[in-house]
Amino acid sequence: MTDGQSASDNYKGVWGNRIGFGGRPALLVIDFMQGYTTEGAPLYAPGVVNAVAETVELLDAARRAGIPVVHTNIRYHPGHFADGGMWVRKAPVMKDMVEGNPLAAFCPEVMPLEHEVVISKQYASAFFGTSLAPMLHAMGVDTVVLTGCSTSGCIRATAVDAIQHGFRTIVVRDCVGDRHDGPHEANLFDIDSKYGDVVNKQEVIDRFGR
């Protein structure tokens, strides 16, 4: 970067093209589990608390508009955690994500409805090792709208995989969160530059309303 040049100026004209919505969006609610919103828990992230609160209105708008909603959580086999592979070795804090642990339960404000699909994953991306991509393609979905946590982890990984699977990717700034503003903002900047469009919640609500 040239001395005195901002990141935005440096990227201008090279990165940051807008991709927009297609004709058939789906809302992905990624890993809104109580481990991220419970003070004192190892995964606690204040930004996720805010993101959950902001997502309530967006989730309601999607349901009213008949937009498909897919939730993800993280689940491991308790005891040996072999299905977590190297990620659990790198981040043993993820061992809280086993069935029956209250920290692995969904946040009640954004609880999946009975008819909404829940995909359990073992790695950061909602697409890696799951049936998400073929399911969405079979539904005719061309746009994925991402909410959830964390911005620098599962949101970023899912955004990268989404565009690689051929989906228009929209990340809702108000509805994603992290444990620190630094990685949160840096990853939103990078996603918006290279992998999708980062937009505010009201823009998505207005789009769903059409």
N, C-alpha and C positions, 0 to 999 in steps of 0.2 A: 504494500500500500504506500502510495506517495505520502510524504510527510504533510500533515495537516488535512489530508483527504479523508472524509468520512467513509464508512463501509458502504453506505447507500450510494455515494458518489462513485466509489470504486466499482460497484456492481452495475451501475446504471448503463443501460444499453447492451449489457452482456447477459445478466441474469434478471429474473423478475417479471417475465412475461406472464400475463393473466390467462388462465385456462377456462375459468367460468364453470357454470353448471351445465350439465347435459339435460336430458329429458326425463330421467328416472333416477332420483336420488334415494339413498338409504342412509339412515342415521346409525352410526356405530358408537356405542357407549362402552368405552374401554376401561376395564379394571377399576371401576369405582367401588372399591372394597374398603371395609372399615379400618384396615391396617393403616391406610393413608390419612384417615381423618380422626384417629383416636390419639389424643395428646398422650405422650409418653411412650407410644409404640415406636419401635425402631424405624418403621417406614413413614412415620407421621410427616405430612407435608402441608404446611399452612395454605399454600396455593391450591391444593386439591380441595380443601374445605370450601374455599370460595367457588371453585369450579363446579362442585356438586350443587351448591345453591343456585348458581347461574343456569345449570343444565335443566333444572326442574321445568322452567317455562318453555325451553326449547323442546324438551321431550314431550310435553303436553301438546305443543303446536304440531309436532310430527305425528302424534297419535291422532289428533283431530283431523289432520289432512290425509290420513291413510298412508303415510310414508312408512316403509318397512323399517323396523327398529331391531337391531341386533346388539346384544350385550356380550361382553367377554369377561371372563375371570381367569385367574391363574390357579391351577390345581396340580399338586404333586402326590405321588404315592408316598404315604408316610413311612418312615423307617429308613429306607435306603436312598430315596430321592433319585434313583437312577434315571427317571424320566426327565429330570432337570439337567442332566449332563454337566457340561462345563460351566453353564451359567450359574447353577447353584453353588458350584465350587468357587466361582468368582464372587458371587453375591450370596453368601449363606443366609443373609437376612430373609431371603425369599422362602426359607423353609417354614415360615409361618403360614404359607398358602396351602394348607391341607384341609380336607373336609372336616368340619366340626370345630375348627378354630374360629372363635368369634371375629378375629381380625381378617379372616378370609371371606366373611359374609358381605353381601352387597350392602351399600349404604341405603337405609330405608327410604330416603327421599327420592331415589331413582331406581327403586326395585323393579325388576322385570315383571311384566304382566304374564299371565299364564300362557298366552299364545305366542309370546315373543321368544325368538330363538336365543339361547345362551350357548356360546362356544367357549369351552375350556381350553386353555393353551398352556404351554410350558415355557415358552420363550417370549421375547419382547414383542415381536410382530404378531398381530392378530391373524396374519395369513400363513405364517410359517408352521408347517405341520398340521394345518387344520383344513376343513372343508369350506372355509369362508369364500374363497374366490369362485369355485365352481357353483356354489349356492347362489351367490349374487349374480353371476353371469346367467344362470338358469332363470332367475327372476327378471332378467332384462335390465338390471341396474347398471347404469353407466357412471354414476357419481357417488362417491362415499363422503359423508360428512362426519368428521371425527370430533368426538368429545372424549374426555377421560383423563387418564394419567399414566405415567408422568410424561410431561412434555418432552424431556430430554431422553426418555427411554422408550416406552411402548408407543407413544404417539408418533415420535419421529420414525421409529422402525416400521410402524404400520403405514405411515405416509409414504415412505420410500417403496415399500412393497406394493402399495396400492397403485402407484403410477406404473410400476413394473408389470403389474397384472392388467394394465390397460384402463384403469378407472381414473376419471377426473377426481382430484382430491381436494377437499375443502376442510380446513381446520378452523374451528370456531375459537377465536382468541379468548373470549370470556369463559369458555367452558372446558379449558384444559388447564392443568396446574402442575406445579413441581414443588420441590422442597426449598428452592432458592430462586430468586429472581434472575440471577446471572445466567444459569443454564436454560431457564425458561425462555428468556428473551432471545438468547443466542440461537436457540433451536427454532423458535418461531421465525426469526429472520432467515435462517438457512432453509427451512421448509418453504417459506414464501418465495424465496429466490429460485429454488431448484425443483421442488417436488409437487407443489400445490399452491392453492390460494389461502392465505390466512385472512379471515374476515370476521366482522363482529356479529354478535348473536342476532341483532335485530335484522340484519341483512338476510340471514338464513330464515328467520321466522317469516319475513315478508315473502321470501321465495316459496316456502312451504305453503303459505296462504294462497298462492296462485294456483 
